[in-house]
């Protein structure tokens, strides 16, 4: 092998090593960026209802309690939940006169239990939580205090048979 060929081969090897190191660096940067996005659920955990402008703080906190009690981070659709100042933009939430009137979260991978805070949605007329399979436990008796509630869909879930909320 001539001296020029040896130098050329060595340069190609150095270029290959340098390129590979750049690739590792690019992968490392990519992993760090993805890690930053994985922190987003933690940022969601610190959401404050004090900044919400379209519903009362009590109603907002009831929705946040539902989100956490039913593993909201793993819902199929959770567009805008626990973000921004407008609850009206949250997936499945409908407002009427600045109060929550409809909550439609059927077939959305909710798991856990319905929190007692649901009763703080005083003007709720329609509650659709059907076909989530992993939501269960006791149906909170507080649902019985929702005097505006007209439609309640809870089928296709794992609620226990010994419910105390029989007055609705």
Secondary structure as UniProt FT lines:
FT   HELIX           3..38
FT   HELIX           40..45
FT   HELIX           49..51
FT   HELIX           57..69
FT   TURN            70..71
FT   HELIX           72..74
FT   TURN            79..82
FT   HELIX           87..89
FT   TURN            91..92
FT   STRAND          93..96
FT   TURN            97..98
FT   STRAND          99..104
FT   TURN            106..107
FT   STRAND          111..112
FT   HELIX           116..120
FT   TURN            122..123
FT   STRAND          126..128
FT   STRAND          134..137
FT   HELIX           141..145
FT   TURN            147..148
FT   STRAND          151..153
FT   STRAND          158..159
//
